């Protein structure tokens, strides 16, 4: 299959093209919100104190769970990553 295929990468993580599109856009939206929170926090240090780091942690946890479901990470490593 071509390296530029619209379906090869999504299939490698156990998703259809549209499932992958939705998941990617969900991550992108959350990252944008985290970035905006960090910008606000930079200007007003008393606002959004933990928002950016919470978003990053939640996205990482979701990514680990998705990798385990797709069979890319042994469950033992996933539980270690979540314990951090």
N, CA and C atoms as a LAMMPS dump frame, in Angstrom:
ITEM: TIMESTEP
0
ITEM: NUMBER OF ATOMS
252
ITEM: BOX BOUNDS ff ff ff
-5.0000000000000000e+02 5.0000000000000000e+02
-5.0000000000000000e+02 5.0000000000000000e+02
-5.0000000000000000e+02 5.0000000000000000e+02
ITEM: ATOMS id mol type element x y z
1 1 1 N 0.842 -1.186 0
2 1 2 C 0 0 0
3 1 3 C 0.884 1.245 0
4 2 1 N 0.48 2.249 -0.696
5 2 2 C 1.247 3.484 -0.816
6 2 3 C 1.421 4.173 0.528
7 3 1 N 2.577 4.817 0.683
8 3 2 C 2.854 5.566 1.909
9 3 3 C 1.878 6.722 2.062
10 4 1 N 1.273 7.173 0.97
11 4 2 C 0.349 8.305 0.996
12 4 3 C -1.108 7.861 1.073
13 5 1 N -1.343 6.615 1.358
14 5 2 C -2.705 6.11 1.441
15 5 3 C -3.465 6.769 2.586
16 6 1 N -4.729 7.056 2.341
17 6 2 C -5.569 7.651 3.378
18 6 3 C -6 6.627 4.424
19 7 1 N -5.777 5.355 4.16
20 7 2 C -6.268 4.334 5.083
21 7 3 C -5.184 3.513 5.758
22 8 1 N -3.939 3.549 5.276
23 8 2 C -2.916 2.666 5.853
24 8 3 C -2.585 3.028 7.297
25 9 1 N -2.339 4.291 7.595
26 9 2 C -2.036 4.651 8.984
27 9 3 C -3.244 4.449 9.896
28 10 1 N -4.435 4.926 9.539
29 10 2 C -5.577 4.658 10.418
30 10 3 C -5.77 3.163 10.69
31 11 1 N -5.598 2.338 9.67
32 11 2 C -5.739 0.891 9.866
33 11 3 C -4.679 0.355 10.812
34 12 1 N -3.485 0.948 10.79
35 12 2 C -2.406 0.463 11.658
36 12 3 C -2.692 0.729 13.131
37 13 1 N -3.597 1.658 13.414
38 13 2 C -3.979 1.927 14.806
39 13 3 C -5.401 1.46 15.092
40 14 1 N -5.934 0.621 14.2
41 14 2 C -7.234 0.005 14.429
42 14 3 C -8.426 0.925 14.223
43 15 1 N -8.297 1.88 13.311
44 15 2 C -9.385 2.824 13.064
45 15 3 C -9.664 2.934 11.571
46 16 1 N -10.885 3.345 11.252
47 16 2 C -11.192 3.703 9.876
48 16 3 C -10.678 5.121 9.644
49 17 1 N -10.73 5.562 8.396
50 17 2 C -10.291 6.924 8.084
51 17 3 C -11.079 7.951 8.897
52 18 1 N -12.411 7.804 8.938
53 18 2 C -13.235 8.797 9.627
54 18 3 C -13.107 8.712 11.146
55 19 1 N -12.911 7.512 11.688
56 19 2 C -12.641 7.391 13.131
57 19 3 C -11.329 8.094 13.475
58 20 1 N -10.336 7.896 12.627
59 20 2 C -9.036 8.523 12.855
60 20 3 C -9.134 10.043 12.722
61 21 1 N -9.898 10.5 11.753
62 21 2 C -10.113 11.928 11.564
63 21 3 C -10.748 12.541 12.812
64 22 1 N -11.785 11.899 13.331
65 22 2 C -12.46 12.411 14.528
66 22 3 C -11.523 12.407 15.732
67 23 1 N -10.768 11.332 15.908
68 23 2 C -9.834 11.257 17.04
69 23 3 C -8.745 12.322 16.912
70 24 1 N -8.219 12.496 15.713
71 24 2 C -7.165 13.495 15.493
72 24 3 C -7.672 14.902 15.743
73 25 1 N -8.853 15.196 15.245
74 25 2 C -9.422 16.527 15.469
75 25 3 C -9.743 16.75 16.936
76 26 1 N -10.173 15.688 17.631
77 26 2 C -10.416 15.809 19.071
78 26 3 C -9.134 16.161 19.811
79 27 1 N -8.047 15.485 19.458
80 27 2 C -6.748 15.795 20.069
81 27 3 C -6.319 17.218 19.714
82 28 1 N -6.485 17.588 18.452
83 28 2 C -6.066 18.923 18.007
84 28 3 C -6.83 20.014 18.756
85 29 1 N -8.129 19.839 18.906
86 29 2 C -8.94 20.829 19.612
87 29 3 C -8.483 20.965 21.058
88 30 1 N -8.249 19.828 21.718
89 30 2 C -7.801 19.873 23.118
90 30 3 C -6.42 20.521 23.225
91 31 1 N -5.528 20.239 22.267
92 31 2 C -4.206 20.869 22.298
93 31 3 C -4.315 22.376 22.089
94 32 1 N -5.205 22.789 21.201
95 32 2 C -5.423 24.23 21.007
96 32 3 C -5.925 24.883 22.294
97 33 1 N -6.855 24.213 22.974
98 33 2 C -7.376 24.754 24.232
99 33 3 C -6.262 24.841 25.281
100 34 1 N -5.408 23.817 25.326
101 34 2 C -4.276 23.844 26.256
102 34 3 C -3.31 24.967 25.942
103 35 1 N -3.061 25.184 24.651
104 35 2 C -2.181 26.272 24.238
105 35 3 C -2.756 27.633 24.585
106 36 1 N -4.047 27.803 24.361
107 36 2 C -4.693 29.066 24.723
108 36 3 C -4.663 29.283 26.233
109 37 1 N -4.901 28.21 26.989
110 37 2 C -4.835 28.322 28.45
111 37 3 C -3.431 28.723 28.892
112 38 1 N -2.407 28.178 28.232
113 38 2 C -1.026 28.536 28.579
114 38 3 C -0.743 30.004 28.251
115 39 1 N -1.288 30.496 27.137
116 39 2 C -1.119 31.911 26.798
117 39 3 C -1.791 32.806 27.836
118 40 1 N -3.012 32.439 28.23
119 40 2 C -3.724 33.205 29.26
120 40 3 C -2.943 33.167 30.562
121 41 1 N -2.455 31.989 30.926
122 41 2 C -1.695 31.837 32.167
123 41 3 C -0.42 32.686 32.141
124 42 1 N 0.215 32.774 30.98
125 42 2 C 1.417 33.604 30.866
126 42 3 C 1.136 35.071 31.153
127 43 1 N -0.007 35.545 30.69
128 43 2 C -0.381 36.943 30.924
129 43 3 C -0.924 37.176 32.333
130 44 1 N -1.711 36.229 32.792
131 44 2 C -2.362 36.332 34.106
132 44 3 C -2.037 35.068 34.902
133 45 1 N -0.921 35.044 35.62
134 45 2 C -0.446 33.828 36.287
135 45 3 C -1.431 33.21 37.28
136 46 1 N -2.408 33.957 37.699
137 46 2 C -3.391 33.445 38.655
138 46 3 C -4.549 32.726 37.955
139 47 1 N -4.596 32.76 36.623
140 47 2 C -5.63 32.063 35.853
141 47 3 C -5.051 30.81 35.197
142 48 1 N -5.879 29.83 34.992
143 48 2 C -5.51 28.598 34.262
144 48 3 C -4.229 27.979 34.819
145 49 1 N -4.12 27.924 36.132
146 49 2 C -2.884 27.47 36.776
147 49 3 C -2.535 26.033 36.391
148 50 1 N -3.522 25.163 36.297
149 50 2 C -3.249 23.751 35.987
150 50 3 C -3.911 23.282 34.696
151 51 1 N -4.564 24.162 33.999
152 51 2 C -5.342 23.764 32.824
153 51 3 C -4.48 23.125 31.739
154 52 1 N -3.403 23.778 31.344
155 52 2 C -2.546 23.245 30.283
156 52 3 C -1.95 21.9 30.636
157 53 1 N -1.412 21.78 31.84
158 53 2 C -0.791 20.51 32.237
159 53 3 C -1.837 19.412 32.394
160 54 1 N -3.034 19.752 32.849
161 54 2 C -4.106 18.751 32.963
162 54 3 C -4.507 18.227 31.591
163 55 1 N -4.605 19.122 30.626
164 55 2 C -4.962 18.71 29.268
165 55 3 C -3.888 17.794 28.69
166 56 1 N -2.624 18.137 28.881
167 56 2 C -1.527 17.302 28.383
168 56 3 C -1.57 15.92 29.023
169 57 1 N -1.768 15.862 30.334
170 57 2 C -1.824 14.573 31.037
171 57 3 C -2.99 13.731 30.522
172 58 1 N -4.163 14.343 30.373
173 58 2 C -5.33 13.603 29.886
174 58 3 C -5.128 13.093 28.466
175 59 1 N -4.536 13.912 27.606
176 59 2 C -4.277 13.472 26.235
177 59 3 C -3.274 12.322 26.204
178 60 1 N -2.242 12.398 27.029
179 60 2 C -1.268 11.313 27.099
180 60 3 C -1.935 10.024 27.577
181 61 1 N -2.771 10.124 28.601
182 61 2 C -3.472 8.937 29.096
183 61 3 C -4.353 8.327 28.007
184 62 1 N -5.07 9.169 27.261
185 62 2 C -5.91 8.673 26.165
186 62 3 C -5.069 7.991 25.097
187 63 1 N -3.912 8.569 24.795
188 63 2 C -3.049 7.999 23.768
189 63 3 C -2.527 6.626 24.197
190 64 1 N -2.15 6.49 25.463
191 64 2 C -1.661 5.203 25.968
192 64 3 C -2.766 4.16 25.887
193 65 1 N -3.975 4.52 26.299
194 65 2 C -5.104 3.584 26.238
195 65 3 C -5.363 3.167 24.796
196 66 1 N -5.322 4.118 23.865
197 66 2 C -5.542 3.793 22.453
198 66 3 C -4.46 2.872 21.911
199 67 1 N -3.222 3.074 22.328
200 67 2 C -2.134 2.196 21.876
201 67 3 C -2.311 0.79 22.42
202 68 1 N -2.759 0.673 23.661
203 68 2 C -2.986 -0.648 24.247
204 68 3 C -4.109 -1.349 23.494
205 69 1 N -5.2 -0.627 23.221
206 69 2 C -6.32 -1.224 22.489
207 69 3 C -5.888 -1.691 21.11
208 70 1 N -4.996 -0.949 20.473
209 70 2 C -4.517 -1.316 19.139
210 70 3 C -3.432 -2.387 19.198
211 71 1 N -2.99 -2.743 20.414
212 71 2 C -1.98 -3.776 20.569
213 71 3 C -0.562 -3.304 20.353
214 72 1 N -0.325 -2 20.448
215 72 2 C 1.016 -1.46 20.207
216 72 3 C 1.861 -1.343 21.465
217 73 1 N 1.253 -1.465 22.638
218 73 2 C 1.988 -1.345 23.898
219 73 3 C 1.496 -2.444 24.828
220 74 1 N 2.403 -3.189 25.449
221 74 2 C 1.97 -4.186 26.424
222 74 3 C 1.222 -3.52 27.575
223 75 1 N 0.217 -4.185 28.102
224 75 2 C -0.6 -3.623 29.18
225 75 3 C 0.242 -3.243 30.391
226 76 1 N 1.329 -3.99 30.664
227 76 2 C 2.178 -3.669 31.817
228 76 3 C 2.815 -2.294 31.658
229 77 1 N 3.242 -1.959 30.457
230 77 2 C 3.819 -0.638 30.219
231 77 3 C 2.76 0.446 30.326
232 78 1 N 1.548 0.141 29.9
233 78 2 C 0.47 1.124 29.975
234 78 3 C 0.138 1.443 31.42
235 79 1 N 0.102 0.427 32.283
236 79 2 C -0.209 0.691 33.692
237 79 3 C 0.913 1.488 34.34
238 80 1 N 2.154 1.259 33.932
239 80 2 C 3.273 2.046 34.455
240 80 3 C 3.162 3.495 34.003
241 81 1 N 2.767 3.712 32.751
242 81 2 C 2.641 5.074 32.23
243 81 3 C 1.533 5.822 32.954
244 82 1 N 0.422 5.131 33.258
245 82 2 C -0.686 5.784 33.951
246 82 3 C -0.348 6.099 35.391
247 83 1 N 0.566 5.339 35.992
248 83 2 C 0.926 5.539 37.404
249 83 3 C 1.76 6.799 37.602
250 84 1 N 2.364 7.299 36.521
251 84 2 C 3.21 8.494 36.635
252 84 3 C 2.453 9.694 37.053
